Amino acid sequence: MAITVNLYYTGKDGAARAFAQEMEESGTADAIRAEEGNVRYRYFQPLDDPETVLLIDAWRDQDALDAHHASPMMAKIAELRDKYDLHMVAERYVTDEDGLPDRDVAFIRQ
């Protein structure tokens, strides 16, 4: 059961993008990607909202996510969120173990 958390970081005057850039340039994002159980850690920017950055953060299971939350990375992330005065909205999803139903596969172009 993989767990995906969509985190929407919102700030002012480009702060969310600057946060994501610092996470990448400092190596913090790569360190998180290297953590045991990390499946995905990628930033995106919505086309209709230049003040928001979306982080798609996926983990193998709850134990891997809990280990990440207990890691030193969380202090660095919290420090940067404060530095850029970001606010967050989180959405949590659990992977459907059965995968995509056949009726949905027809709409996926690969």
C-alpha positions in Angstrom: 0.0 0.0 0.0 1.8 3.1 -1.2 0.8 6.5 0.4 0.9 9.7 -1.7 0.6 13.1 -0.1 0.0 16.1 -2.3 1.3 19.2 -0.5 0.4 22.6 -1.8 2.8 25.3 -0.7 1.6 28.8 -1.1 3.3 32.1 -0.4 3.8 35.6 -1.8 6.1 37.1 -4.4 7.5 33.8 -5.6 8.2 32.4 -2.2 6.9 28.9 -2.9 9.0 28.6 -6.0 12.1 29.9 -4.2 11.4 27.3 -1.4 11.3 24.5 -4.0 14.4 25.7 -5.7 16.3 25.9 -2.4 15.1 22.4 -1.5 16.5 21.1 -4.8 19.7 23.2 -4.9 20.7 22.5 -1.3 20.4 18.7 -1.9 17.7 18.3 0.7 15.2 17.0 -1.9 17.7 14.4 -3.2 18.4 13.3 0.4 14.7 12.7 0.9 14.5 10.8 -2.4 17.3 8.6 -1.1 15.5 7.7 2.1 14.3 4.1 2.5 10.8 3.8 1.2 10.6 7.0 -0.8 8.8 6.4 -4.1 8.4 9.9 -5.4 9.4 13.5 -4.3 8.7 16.0 -7.1 7.7 19.6 -7.3 5.3 21.1 -9.8 3.8 24.5 -10.4 0.1 24.9 -11.4 -0.3 26.9 -14.6 -3.2 28.9 -13.0 -1.4 29.8 -9.7 2.1 31.1 -9.8 2.2 31.5 -6.0 1.7 27.8 -5.3 4.0 24.8 -5.7 2.7 21.3 -5.5 4.9 18.6 -4.0 3.9 15.0 -4.8 5.5 13.0 -2.0 4.9 9.2 -2.1 6.1 6.5 0.3 6.1 2.7 0.2 4.0 2.5 3.4 3.1 4.3 6.6 6.2 3.0 8.4 8.4 4.7 5.7 6.4 7.9 6.0 6.7 7.8 9.8 10.5 7.3 9.5 10.7 10.3 7.2 8.7 12.4 9.6 11.1 11.4 12.4 14.2 12.2 10.3 16.5 15.3 10.5 15.1 16.3 7.1 11.9 17.5 8.7 13.7 20.2 10.7 15.3 21.5 7.5 12.0 21.5 5.7 10.3 23.3 8.6 13.2 25.9 8.7 12.7 26.6 5.0 8.9 26.8 5.2 9.4 29.4 8.0 12.0 31.3 6.0 9.6 31.6 3.0 6.5 32.1 5.2 4.6 29.3 3.4 1.2 28.0 4.1 0.2 24.5 3.2 -2.8 22.3 2.2 -2.3 18.5 2.3 -4.2 15.8 0.5 -3.5 12.1 1.3 -4.1 9.2 -1.0 -3.6 5.4 -0.6 -2.8 3.5 -3.7 -5.5 1.2 -5.0 -3.9 -2.3 -4.8 -6.0 -3.5 -7.7 -4.5 -0.8 -10.0 -6.5 1.0 -12.7 -9.8 -0.7 -13.6 -10.2 -1.7 -17.3 -12.9 0.9 -17.8 -10.3 3.6 -16.9 -7.4 2.1 -18.8 -9.1 3.0 -22.1 -8.6 6.7 -21.3 -4.8 6.4 -20.7 -2.5 7.0 -23.6 0.9 5.4 -23.2 
